[in-house]
Amino acid sequence: MGLLCCFDGGNNAQRKEEDRIASAEALAKAAEAAQRRQEEFEKSAAGRAVRAQQQAVAKQAASANKGEPVLKWSMG
């Protein structure tokens, strides 16, 4: 049984390499598709609304704390 692995003529290594290449190609295609979806979303009205909301939240967070400590401690 242990000798059967030697009689495949190297097809196992070739098949693994082909699988690795196919996997890398699929990953690249998926990344390209995700990038296209992200760009389309950013161009859409919903994407612009999300960006405006994020900017408003960031602006509010930056102006909310005007030098006042967040936690106040007093001995009592």
C-alpha positions as CSV (number, residue, x, y, z in Angstrom):
1,M,0.0,0.0,0.0
2,G,2.8,2.4,0.8
3,L,4.3,2.0,-2.6
4,L,1.2,3.1,-4.5
5,C,2.0,6.8,-4.0
6,C,5.2,6.4,-6.1
7,F,3.3,5.1,-9.2
8,D,1.3,8.2,-10.0
9,G,4.1,9.6,-12.1
10,G,4.2,12.9,-10.4
11,N,0.6,13.8,-11.2
12,N,-0.1,14.5,-7.5
13,A,2.4,17.4,-7.4
14,Q,1.2,18.7,-10.8
15,R,-2.4,18.6,-9.6
16,K,-1.5,20.4,-6.4
17,E,0.2,23.1,-8.4
18,E,-2.8,23.5,-10.7
19,D,-5.1,23.7,-7.7
20,R,-2.9,26.3,-6.2
21,I,-2.9,28.4,-9.4
22,A,-6.7,28.0,-9.8
23,S,-7.2,29.1,-6.2
24,A,-5.0,32.1,-6.6
25,E,-6.9,33.1,-9.8
26,A,-10.2,32.7,-8.0
27,L,-9.0,34.8,-5.1
28,A,-7.8,37.5,-7.5
29,K,-11.2,37.5,-9.4
30,A,-13.0,37.8,-6.0
31,A,-10.9,40.7,-5.0
32,E,-11.5,42.5,-8.3
33,A,-15.3,41.9,-7.9
34,A,-15.2,43.2,-4.3
35,Q,-13.4,46.3,-5.5
36,R,-15.9,47.0,-8.2
37,R,-18.8,46.5,-5.8
38,Q,-17.1,48.9,-3.3
39,E,-16.6,51.6,-6.1
40,E,-20.3,51.2,-7.2
41,F,-21.5,51.5,-3.7
42,E,-19.4,54.7,-3.1
43,K,-20.9,56.2,-6.3
44,S,-24.5,55.4,-5.2
45,A,-26.8,57.6,-3.1
46,A,-26.6,55.1,-0.2
47,G,-22.8,55.2,-0.3
48,R,-22.7,59.0,-0.3
49,A,-25.2,59.1,2.6
50,V,-23.0,56.7,4.6
51,R,-19.9,58.8,3.9
52,A,-21.8,62.0,5.0
53,Q,-23.0,60.3,8.2
54,Q,-19.5,59.0,9.0
55,Q,-18.1,62.5,8.5
56,A,-20.8,64.0,10.8
57,V,-20.1,61.5,13.5
58,A,-16.4,62.2,13.3
59,K,-17.0,65.9,13.4
60,Q,-19.3,65.6,16.4
61,A,-16.8,63.3,18.2
62,A,-14.0,65.8,17.6
63,S,-16.0,68.8,18.9
64,A,-17.7,67.0,21.8
65,N,-14.8,67.1,24.2
66,K,-13.6,70.6,24.5
67,G,-10.8,70.0,27.0
68,E,-13.1,68.6,29.7
69,P,-12.1,65.3,31.1
70,V,-14.3,62.4,30.2
71,L,-14.1,60.8,33.6
72,K,-14.3,63.1,36.7
73,W,-13.0,61.8,40.0
74,S,-13.7,63.3,43.3
75,M,-12.9,62.3,46.8
76,G,-16.0,62.1,48.9
